Amino acid sequence: MSSSSPEILTPGLVRLMAAGAGLCVASNYFAQPLLALFAQQFRISPAHASLLVTFTQLGYIAGLVLLVPLGDLVERRSLLVTCTACSTVLLAAMGLAPNFQALIGIAILLGTSTVAAQILVPLSAHLAPPLRRGRIVSSVMSGLIIGILLARFAAGLIADLAGWRAVYLSASVLMAFFCWTCHRRLPRVAATTQGSYGALLRSIVQLFAREPVLRRRGLIGGFGFGSFAAFWTAMAFMLKSQWHASEGAIGAVALVGAIGAMSARFAGRLADAGWARVSTGVFLSLVVVSWFLLFAGTHSLLALGAGVVLLDLGLQGSHISNQSEVYRLDPAARSRITTVYMTMYFSGGALGSALTGPAYAAYGWPGACVIGGAMALGAFVVWALGELRFPVRRMRHERVASS
């Protein structure tokens, strides 16, 4: 099956992959608007409750390292169906968990299985025609990011109406449907490499060592997602304490963020035109600026909303630009490239969550803003030091040559 066969990737199939990526990754983020509720129900501290997000992300990282590389070695549709079937069972287990310790344990396994989203993204890049790859990847990634955001809104709304257990049980039903749809609709995609599983894992280390663009883009993505995670880890507690918001209102903040995420879809067109390196810096600047507005969120909901829009616009745009750059490196290793990039990406998210819990406990919302703003600035510095030395003309020339 060739990536140069545009008839394979129909608009309907792109929409299915985008929706599926959003649903898979959303399962990791239902907890974030519910953290204050978990802290109250299980009588634990906010810092303890935030561990649920951190451990879910650690499970996701494990799945990125151990499962996603298999997309280069085995038939991908079967791998997707297996992962989504496991997610279906684990989501139901989350909804039936008897205590917070059980939630933590199941969340780690759930995070591991939901890497199906990161099998879909390189699959879309593999099937896409080269000159449309950026736009198609951006469509699937938009589904993924919007899934993260809408997960928070849906979780807050359902929790208000029927309790937090209904959030996970409902998601289990949706995941079962997507699993069945994957089996029926997705094409079979043959492996792109041969060898043993051990050799496949060793090649990931070799890929990391020989590709400076991959290392740099992974750092940019990790710092950026750490900034994003810092906001969402502390936001529920701030809105509860400062604005006395319900879980539904907290989740609704995600709808504001979705405006920014959807607005960033043009990042794929910029990447296809050869402007990914320049546009990355612009998007990262927006993330840095967003934290000044978010800092004012304890006194102004308008500033908070504007900050959320800029944060999500900047994160989504820089993420699409990053992926457009790394997927040009080695077409036969796109699943392993995804493993390296997304492991660094979600490691940054786990770090952002882990640092923000204690920072919020000690210093409140200003402490969380310092963590988020510092990670955003870190992403911008890595971009500036690594890529500003390339002339714009050379950037565009390299893009045309790779096409």
N, C-alpha and C positions, 0 to 999 in steps of 0.2 A: 504494500500500500504506500503510495508515494505522497510525499508532502506537496508535490506539484500538481495534484489532482484536485482542483477547486470544487468539483461537483460532489466530492465526498462530504465536505463541510458545508452543509446547507444552513441557511439562516435559522431554521427551526432547530437544528442540531446544536448550533452555537448557543441559542437561547436555553436549550436543555442543559448544556454543560455549564452555562453561567448560573442557572438556577440551582443546579446540583452542587456546584462549588460553594454557593452561598449557604445552602442548607447544611452541607457537611461542616463547614467551618463555624457556622452559627452555633452549633452544639457546644462549642468551647466557650461561648460568651453569654449564654443564658444566665449564668450566675452573677455577672457583674452588677446589674441593677438590683439584684436581690441580696447583696452582701449585708446591707444593714438589717434586712429581714432575717437572714441566717444568724447574724450576731445576736439578735433579740431572741429568736426562737430557741437556739441552742445554748444561749447564755455564755457567749464567748466574746472576746475583744474584737474590735475592728481589724487589728493586725492579724489575729488568728483567722478571722473569716476570709481575709484577703489571700490566705494561703491556698484556698480552693482555686483561685485564678492561676497562681504561680505553679501549682502542681499539675493543673490541666495543661499548661503550656510546656512543662517539662515532659509530660507524656507525649505531647505533640512533637517535640523535638526528637524523642526516641523513635517515633514513627517515621519522621523525616529521614533519620539515619538508617533505620533498619528495614523499612518497607518501601519508601518511595524509589530507591535505586532499582528495585525489582522491575520497575516500569521499562527499563532498558533490557531486562533479561527474560521476562516472561510475557505472555499475551496479556495486554493491558485491560481489556474488558473484564476478564475473569478476576484480575486483581481488584478492580473497582467493585465488582459485585461482592467479593469476599469482604472487603473493608466495610462497605455500606451495610452488609448483613450483620457484621459484628457491632457496628454503631447502633443499629436498630435494637439489638438486645441490651446493650449497655445503657442506652437512653432510658429504656424501661426500668433497668436496675436503679438508675439514679432517682427515678420517680418513686421507687419503692424503698429507698435506703432508710434504715431505721435510725441512724445517728450521723453526726458530722464526720466522724472517723470513717464510716463506710462511704460517705460522699467523696471524701478525699481519695480513697483507694479506687473507687469506680471511676472517678474523674481522670485519674492517670491513664487507665486503660481506654477510656473514651477518647482522650486526647490522642492516644496512639492510633486508634482506628480512623479518626476523622481526617487523617492525612490523605484520604481519598480526594479531597479538594486539590491537593498538590500533585496528584496523579492526573487530574483533569487538565490542569494548566499546561504542563509540557505536552500533553496529548493534543491540545488545541494548537500549540505551536508546531507540532509534528505534522498535523493534517493541513495546516494553513498554507496557501501560496506565499512565497517569500515576500512579495511586494505588499501583501495584506496582513502579514504576520503581526505587526504591531497593533493594528486595529482589532484583529480577532482576539489576540491575547488580552488587550485592554477590555474587550467586552466580557470575557470570562472573568478577568480580575475585578471588573466592576461588579459583577454578580457576587463575587467572593466578599468584597469590601462592604457592599450593601447588605449582604447576608449578616456580616458581623454587626452592622449598625441596627438593622431591623430586628435582629435577635434580641437586642436589649429592649426595644419597644414592645415586641411581642411578649417577652418574658414579663415585663412590668405589667402589661395589660392583663395577661392571663392570670398572673399571681394576684392581682387586685380582685379578679372575678371569681377565681376557683382555687387559689392557693398555689404554692410553688411546685408541688408535685405534679399538678396538671400541666405545667410547662414542659417537663421532660417526657411525660406520657404522650402528650400531643405530638411532640417532636419525633418520638419513636414511630408513631403511625406514619408521619410524613416521610421518614427515612425508609421505612419498609416499601412505600410506594415508589420512591426514587430508585431503590435497589432493583425492584422489578422492572422499572422503566429503562434502567441502564442495560439490563439483560436483553430487553426487547429492541431498543433503538440504537444503541452504540455499535459501531462497526468493530469487527475483530481487528486488532492491530498487532502484527508480529513483532517479536523482539528485534532490537537493533544491535545487539551485541551477544557474544557467546562467552562461555567459560563458567567457572564456579561462582557461588555466592561469595566466598571468601575473597576471590580475585576481584569481584565487583566492588566490594567494600574497600579493598586496598586501592583500587583505582580512584576512589573518591579523594583519598589523601593526595594522590599524585596530581589529580585535577586541581585541587586547591593550591598545591605547591607551584604549578606551572602557569597559572592564569592570574596575573596581577589584577586584571579588570574584574574578575570574579571576586577576588578578596576585597578589593576596594568597594565594589557595589554591595557586597555583603555587609561591610561595615556601615555604609551609608544607610542601608535598609534596616540594620539592627538598631542603630541609634534612633532612626526615625520611628520605628515601631515601639521602641522603648519609651519615647516621648508620648506616643499615642496611648500606650498601656498605663503610663503614669496618670494621665487624665482620667481614664475610665476606672482605674482602681480606687481613686479618691473621690470622684465626682458624686457617687451615691451618698457617701457620708456627708459631704459638704452640703448637698441639696437638702438632705434630711435635717441637719442641724441648723443651717442658715435660713432655709426657705420652707421648712416643714413639708417637703414634697412627699407625695405618695409614690409607691413603686411604679404605678402607671405614668405619673408625671416624670419620674426619673427616666423611665424607658423612652418617653416621648422626646427627650433630648436627642436621641439617636435619629429621629426624623429630620431634625435640623442638620445633623451631620451628613445625612444622606444627600442633601442638596449639594454639599461640597464634593462628595464622592462621585455623584453622577456628573457633576460639572467637569471632573477631571478626565473624562473619557477621551477628550481630544488629545490627551498625552500620547495615545497610540498613533495618531496621525502625525504628530510632531516627530515621534520616533521613526516612523516610516519615511519621513522627509529628511532625516539625518540630523535632527536637532535635539536628540536625547540628552546629550551632555550639557548643552546650554540650558535646556528646560529644567533639568534636574536642579540646578542652582536656584532657578526662580521658584520652583515648588518648595524647596527647602527653606528659602527665605520666608515664604508664607507660614511655614510651621513655626519658625522662630518668632515672627510677629504675632502669631496667634496666642502665644503665652502671655503677652502683655495684656491682651484682652481677657483671657481666661482668669488672670490674676484679679481683675476687677469684678469677676463673676459673683463675689460675695455681696456686692453692692448694686450690681446692675445685671438684670437678666438679658438685656439687649446686648451688652458687652459679652456676656457668656455665650449667647447664641452666635454672634459674629465670630467669636474665637473658635467655636466648634466647627463652623463652616470652613474657616481658613485652615484649621488643623486637618480636617478630613480631605479638603481639596489638595493641600500640600502633600499629605502622606500618600494619597492615592496616585497623584501625578508623579511623584518621585519613584514610587514603587513600580508603576508601569514603565517608566523610563529605565529603571534598573533592569527589569526583566527583558526589555527589548534589547538592551546591550548584552546581557549574559547569554541569551539564547542564540546569539550569532556566533558564539565561540566554537561549538562542536556539535553539529546536528545529531551525531550518533550517541551523544552523552547527555541529552537534555534532561532526563530524569535525575541523573547524578548531579548535573548543574543545579537543578532545582533543590536537591538535597543540601548542597553546600550553601547556596544562597539563602534558602528558607531556614536552614538550621541557624545561620547567623542572624537572620531576621527575627525569628522567634526567641532566640537566646537573648536578643536585645529586649524583646517584650517581657520575657521572664525576669530579666534584671530590672527593668523599669517597674514592674509590679512589686518585686521583692523589696526594692529600695523605697517605694512610695508608701507602703503600709506603715513601716516604722516612722518615716518622715512625717506622715500625716498625724500619727499618734503623738509625736513629740511637738510638732510645730503647726499642726493644722493645715489649712489650705495653702498658705504661703510655702510651707515645706514641700508639699506636693508640686507646686508650681516651680520651685527651684530645681527639683529632680527633672521634671518634664522639659523645662527650658534648657537645662544643661545638656540633656540628651539631644534635643533639637539642634543646639549650637554645635555639638560634637559631629552630627551628620553633616552640617554645612562646612565645617572645617575640613573634614575628610574629603569632601567634594572639591573644595577650593584648592587644597594642597595637591590633590591627585590629578585633577583634570583641567584646571585653568591654564596650565602650560601648553595645552593643545590648541593651536589656532582653529578658529571656526571653519575655515576653508578645508583644513585637513580632516576635521570631523565629518563634514559632508562628503568629502572624497572617499573616506573609508567606508561610509555607509553605502554609497553608490557601488563601490568595488565589491562589497560583500553581497550585493543583490545579484 
